[in-house]
Amino acid sequence: MSAPSSPSLARSPAAPVTAPSVLVTGAAKLLGRTIALALAAKGWRVAVHFRDSVEDARRTVAECSRLTPGAAAFRCNLGNETAVRNLLPGVIEKFGQLDAVVHCASTFEHDDAASFNFAAMEKHMRSNAGAAIVISQALHTHIAQRCHTHPESRGTVVTLLDQKLWNQTPDYVSYTLSKAALDAANHMLALALQPLVRVVGVAPVHTCSSPMLQGEKLSERHGLPAYLKATPLDIQTAVLLALQDDSIAGTTLLVEDDTRSDAPADHG
Ligand SMILES: NC(=O)c1ccc[n+]([C@@H]2O[C@H](COP(=O)([O-])OP(=O)(O)OC[C@H]3O[C@@H](n4cnc5c(N)ncnc54)[C@H](OP(=O)(O)O)[C@@H]3O)[C@@H](O)[C@H]2O)c1
């Protein structure tokens, strides 16, 4: 039986289908892990990508598999183009097919106008933008091949951006440039890969769990009000929506938490 052309997350128990499969990059821990578990809870078979976090990846696979059987881990340095080009074929070989990718992994190293250098820029560009483009190409090729026998086959790429692109600060120059490149790439890929593959960006504000930008510190540093922080639940909800809703394509969902008690009242 083939996977659904557009994997529905709300499955009818009366109509069982092969579990749709998704590759989540950077899924060993933090937001990637949260997203992987949320997808497994909704019936997706998850390919858990990781680089260095071997034990965390193993744990994420075990927990995903308890929710939907068949999760597996895939190690890849997304800064290495050859390794990136081998990633999807490896997942497809193991899973039989792939329906979606959530590109969550990112290099996130501090620099600023004074410390900026080409090496830092290239490192961020490779894993954060280049890898996402190569993986999107590969998903498109895979879906096009599936269309020979199942013309209804469709795929989705969701990339994690950063609301910093819309609320600029002067730090993390190389990281921000790579996310700006990824945002531009999303728009081009959405045009180039449609109608077989939808491309959607999800741009969170900083979560309280962000390892380098803790909530109060972030507010102090950049004068951002505390409500301008997303929770992992907000972000996973946006990713699920992007995967679920076929009408969302070539755009970016901006995620922030305006339900907190310190958010301004809506007088509209
Ligand atoms: N957390 C936030 O507040 C926040 C805010 C805005 C946007 N975002 C975006 O949301 C996504 C997740 O953020 P996060 O804070 O949860 O995680 P993160 O610290 O940005 O990184 C997630 C994972 O990326 C992997 N990674 C980094 N460089 C890699 C490379 N060259 N090759 C392969 N994997 C690599 C690492 O895997 P290993 O540990 O296995 O090496 C790491 O665990 C990112 O795209 C980030 O830009 C996050």
PDBQT file of the ligand as one rigid body, heavy atoms in Angstrom, charges set to zero:
ROOT
HETATM    1  N1  LIG A 301      15.712  27.641  20.454  1.00  0.00    +0.000 N 
HETATM    2  C1  LIG A 301      15.277  28.840  20.103  1.00  0.00    +0.000 C 
HETATM    3  O1  LIG A 301      14.962  29.683  20.938  1.00  0.00    +0.000 OA
HETATM    4  C2  LIG A 301      15.115  29.174  18.633  1.00  0.00    +0.000 A 
HETATM    5  C3  LIG A 301      14.658  30.452  18.254  1.00  0.00    +0.000 A 
HETATM    6  C4  LIG A 301      14.518  30.749  16.923  1.00  0.00    +0.000 A 
HETATM    7  C5  LIG A 301      14.784  29.783  15.953  1.00  0.00    +0.000 A 
HETATM    8  N2  LIG A 301      15.229  28.558  16.356  1.00  0.00    +0.000 N 
HETATM    9  C6  LIG A 301      15.539  27.560  15.321  1.00  0.00    +0.000 C 
HETATM   10  O2  LIG A 301      14.963  26.322  15.699  1.00  0.00    +0.000 OA
HETATM   11  C7  LIG A 301      15.837  25.253  15.343  1.00  0.00    +0.000 C 
HETATM   12  C8  LIG A 301      16.151  24.406  16.577  1.00  0.00    +0.000 C 
HETATM   13  O3  LIG A 301      16.804  25.200  17.549  1.00  0.00    +0.000 OA
HETATM   14  P1  LIG A 301      17.345  24.543  18.917  1.00  0.00    +0.000 P 
HETATM   15  O4  LIG A 301      17.772  25.692  19.764  1.00  0.00    +0.000 OA
HETATM   16  O5  LIG A 301      16.345  23.589  19.436  1.00  0.00    +0.000 OA
HETATM   17  O6  LIG A 301      18.578  23.671  18.447  1.00  0.00    +0.000 OA
HETATM   18  P2  LIG A 301      20.059  24.098  18.020  1.00  0.00    +0.000 P 
HETATM   19  O7  LIG A 301      20.899  24.298  19.225  1.00  0.00    +0.000 OA
HETATM   20  O8  LIG A 301      19.980  25.246  17.065  1.00  0.00    +0.000 OA
HETATM   21  O9  LIG A 301      20.620  22.811  17.240  1.00  0.00    +0.000 OA
HETATM   22  C9  LIG A 301      19.896  21.639  17.034  1.00  0.00    +0.000 C 
HETATM   23  C10 LIG A 301      20.844  20.570  16.537  1.00  0.00    +0.000 C 
HETATM   24  O10 LIG A 301      21.469  20.957  15.326  1.00  0.00    +0.000 OA
HETATM   25  C11 LIG A 301      22.489  20.009  15.103  1.00  0.00    +0.000 C 
HETATM   26  N3  LIG A 301      23.560  20.567  14.287  1.00  0.00    +0.000 N 
HETATM   27  C12 LIG A 301      24.226  21.721  14.434  1.00  0.00    +0.000 A 
HETATM   28  N4  LIG A 301      25.165  21.835  13.469  1.00  0.00    +0.000 NA
HETATM   29  C13 LIG A 301      25.097  20.696  12.716  1.00  0.00    +0.000 A 
HETATM   30  C14 LIG A 301      25.808  20.206  11.592  1.00  0.00    +0.000 A 
HETATM   31  N5  LIG A 301      26.812  20.866  11.018  1.00  0.00    +0.000 N 
HETATM   32  N6  LIG A 301      25.428  19.008  11.104  1.00  0.00    +0.000 NA
HETATM   33  C15 LIG A 301      24.433  18.293  11.646  1.00  0.00    +0.000 A 
HETATM   34  N7  LIG A 301      23.738  18.700  12.719  1.00  0.00    +0.000 NA
HETATM   35  C16 LIG A 301      24.064  19.889  13.247  1.00  0.00    +0.000 A 
HETATM   36  C17 LIG A 301      23.020  19.573  16.474  1.00  0.00    +0.000 C 
HETATM   37  O11 LIG A 301      22.954  18.134  16.506  1.00  0.00    +0.000 OA
HETATM   38  P3  LIG A 301      23.930  17.252  17.446  1.00  0.00    +0.000 P 
HETATM   39  O12 LIG A 301      23.673  17.712  18.853  1.00  0.00    +0.000 OA
HETATM   40  O13 LIG A 301      23.528  15.847  17.192  1.00  0.00    +0.000 OA
HETATM   41  O14 LIG A 301      25.344  17.548  17.006  1.00  0.00    +0.000 OA
HETATM   42  C18 LIG A 301      22.014  20.234  17.443  1.00  0.00    +0.000 C 
HETATM   43  O15 LIG A 301      21.607  19.382  18.489  1.00  0.00    +0.000 OA
HETATM   44  C19 LIG A 301      17.072  25.892  14.712  1.00  0.00    +0.000 C 
HETATM   45  O16 LIG A 301      16.949  25.857  13.313  1.00  0.00    +0.000 OA
HETATM   46  C20 LIG A 301      17.041  27.318  15.224  1.00  0.00    +0.000 C 
HETATM   47  O17 LIG A 301      17.653  28.223  14.339  1.00  0.00    +0.000 OA
HETATM   48  C21 LIG A 301      15.403  28.230  17.657  1.00  0.00    +0.000 A 
ENDROOT
TORSDOF 0
